[in-house]
Amino acid sequence: MYYLTAVLYYLIIKPFSMLPLAVTYRLADLLYVVFFHITGYRKKVVYDNLRRSFPDKTEKEIQLLMKQFYHHFTDLFVESLHLFTISEKEAKERFVFTNPDIFHRHFNEGRNVILAGGHYNNWEMFAVTVAAAMKHKTIALYKPLSSKFFDAKMRETRGKYGLNLVSTKKVKELFTEMIKEPSMIIFAIDQSPRNPNKSHWMKFLHQDTAVLFGTEKYAIEYNCPVYYGRIRKVSRGHYEIDFTLVTENPRDTKTGEITEAHTRLLEADILREPQYWLWSHRRWKHRKKTE
């Protein structure tokens, strides 16, 4: 299997990734027809997620949101392939950081910071570009892929301009060692937790939702300021991000306050432009137990 995936990568994926996005967007337009109209890729999951998240929207409005999502989803697909060979110059032109200097004082103080964000707009392009925009050493937590070949290629692609990737299984070890130099640790906050009993439960998009508690846990334990990153789609293939302070003094907060705050910021982004969130993932796997 390893060799088959290697052949797939070198003969198809890599040559395709070298094409200009203006060309590969033609494939995205074709994939939209395939995913939405022909195969219905995860269509039921997308519909159910949207229907529960927007109970007041009409059926026509839900269908329009689905079409908008699949257009963005297929764009995201070809953009992610393009990242395998994207140059640093093009990456910086396509993904702009509006206020990276907001972290400079923490770096000068020798403080580590935590950055929270969701699977919204093009988080993959953010991963490729973030290290070059920061004074802090940048570290992203990630779940290793089942394919060893593509896991290595993913780490190589995301880290080629400076980002360090650490498995979620090594979080405690990471926080113990990162005092060696000021670091930014990036958490994805919208994944479905493995253990809902160790999560923070809250209303998110009109639903009882188990939210990962790690951002708050480590922020308090290691006294790290917490920020939220908001990614906006400027045009096709072009994005920008700005950062909002969630808390500078996590140890002064109440239990659940940090988690609620950064999740509300993500929710506001989703409500503003719903089509750019990853509706195809099974976010609500767990149901809250009744008393």
Secondary structure, 3 states (H helix, E strand, C coil): CHHHHHHHHHHHHHHHHCCCHHHHHHHHHHHHHHHHHHCCCCHHHHHHHHHHHCCCCCHHHHHHHHHHHHHHHHHHHHHHHHCCCCCHHHHHHHEEECCHHHHHHHHHCCCCEEEEECCECCHHHHHHHHHHHCCCEEEEEECCCCCHHHHHHHHHHHHCCCCEEEEHHHHHHHHHHHHHCCEEEEEECCCCCCCHHHCEEEEECCEEEEECCHHHHHHHHHCCCEEEEEEEEEECCEEEEEEEEEECCHHHCCCCHHHHHHHHHHHHHHHHCHHHECCCCCCCCCCCCCC
